Amino acid sequence: MQMQTDLLQEARRQAEICNACRYCEGYCSVFPALHAERAFSDGDLTQLANLCHNCRGCYYACQYTAPHEFDLNLPQALANVRQDSWGDLAFPQTAGRAFQKNGVMIAVAAVIGFALLFWAARALGSLGGAGFYAVLSHNAMVAIFLPAFLFPLVSIGISLRRYWRRVEAQPLKWMHLVTALGQAANMKNLRGGHGDGCNFEDEDRFSHARRAVHQAVMHGFLLCFASTSVATVMDYALDKPAPYGLFSLPKLLGLSGGLLLVLGCAEMIRLKLRSDRALGAQGAFGGEIAFVGLLGFVGFSGLVLYAFGQTAAMPLLLALHLGAVLAFFLLTPFTKMAHGFYRLAALAVDAQRLSDLSQRASMSMNPSASPTANSNGDLARNNT
């Protein structure tokens, strides 16, 4: 708790200095939201931290970084608050804290442990299925992966509810969610204030590389999810069970998604290794690499399984792939995968703020248009 208080205090100090300077107002969504405040509650700082995409452009533009006595490092200050908030809001909280501290070890242990369980499960028999079902029956896969899919949804839902309460957001409206989804889909805040990209991997040189790899990973994941969804519909609704041919829709979606995942994750790790760790969250590097590595391994193991699925190595490769997928789903609420949901929530809250500002501006220019205006055009006073 003391560490959380210290991180918030440091972020508050730096935010107050930035609020007085205002040089970076056009850099990203953080600064207009920051400059709209005069004082910063813990909820305000949590919202600003999750609104920040760590593009680092403000750091290289700032005249108050070290060796100046102000020693500003806003990207790190917000990253520390952001990382701490994910652990604090996670459900269950102890699991979130544990992954942040030992992410690589937990991810590796989970993949190996689950793969060994799947390997051992072959002894239960497959009831004569074809393809992968000859190793593990369809019913067994459903019984294992359906709860594993539902758990992160429930966990992240609880975490987002906690976030919504912490930042004291208003009830969510559909138009705000649509705005947030649009900004998340095109990675607006990874383009930098002038559309030149981030300063993430090469100091003050602008680059769109980070935005491109995020797009690759996001689309790769969505294609893989679409592949599984289409296969489910074909199996249950159209009575066309797996295995499917190369030019079937599930295979085309899965192969293209897997390639995007592998390439995107590999490039993301390369960029992270080149980046300045002093501008990110303290102690979070291992957990971030573990998540990206796990996601990339899910795609890689799926591609290898497809390539060697007709060989004697198939049972072992299937166990590894299923172990990686199960580990990914169960660890999702505690890895950086959850950051996409928090950032989406932060963008929705910011859309609420902008909508409120627009309404106030409209009312100030045309008081008679207000629903609380009286017949003389004056705003009705609240008698309470």
Phi, psi and omega in degrees: 000321179296320179297318179298318179297317180296318180296319179293321180295319180292319177296322179295317179301313182290322179297322179294322177293316178298325180293329178281329183279302177067020179293327188264023189302329183263010188285317182197187183291341184295314191287320172300322178291322179294316184286348177281349182254156174250335176221154188238113174282172177298323178294321177299316181292322176297319178295313179298320182296320181278343173283334180287133179256010176057042179284337171076006179298324181295327182295313183285345177267348189279137178268359184248016175284169178304140014269014175299150184295336177291331176050053182283138172211070186298322178303318180288320181300315179288325178296321178296316178295318181298311181297319180293325180292324178298317178292323183287327183269349184296152176230118355283148188296322183298324179293321178297316179295320182296318181292324179298325183276325187226047187300313183297312182298317181293317181297313180297314180298321180294315180298311182295316181298313180292324178297320178295322178295318179293323178296318179291330183293345178301333181294342180285344180088157183249000180062030172077027179287170179255158178061229180296332181290349173287342178263314180221127186296157178301315181296323178294319179297317179297317181297330181275313191272338178296311175296324180294332177281323182285327183302309180297329178296315179294314182298312180293324177300317178295318180297318180293325176296319177296319178298314182302320179288322183296319182273002178055048180281158177281166175305137185290134175250151184301320183295327178289322178294319179298317178299315180296317180297321178296317179291323179291322183295320181263007176053048185307316186280000172264003177272350182079167184296332183248013179078012183266357179102193183265165171252034194288312192255352185214055177050238189271011176273127180283145180204145175264010185299318182294320178296320182295318182287327174296319177297318180298315181294316181297313181290325176298316179296316181295324177293319178295320178295320178296322178300313179296320181294317179296318179298323178296316179296317180297324181288307188274323184267325185254359180056044177237083183287162175292162006279158182246154181284171184300321185264015173283157183298316178302320181290317181297317178294316183293317181293315179295320177295318179298318179297316179297320179298312183296310181295316181296315181293321179298316179291325178295319177296319178299317179295320179295322179293332179274343186284163178276111184292341180290349179257006178247183181292138180292128176077008183261354188299315182298316179296322180293316178296321179299317180295311181297319178297319179295315180297318178295323180291327175301312178294317182295314181295327176293320178292318178295320179298319178294318183294324184244025183290345179257013181252176180292344181279354186305313181302318180292316179296322178296318179298318179295315182295313180295324176297320179293318181295316180296318178298318180300312182296314184290332181267351184310314183296345186248353179264182179288354173302327181292341184296332177297322179288319178295319180293323176298318177297318180296321178294324178293319177297320179292325176296324174299315181299314181294323178295318178297318178298318180296319179294319179296318180297320179295320180292322181291329179278333183218076184303329182292343180280350181288138178294345180260007181282146178270184186294340180270002179087001178270145178292130180293135181275145176279124185277359181283000000 
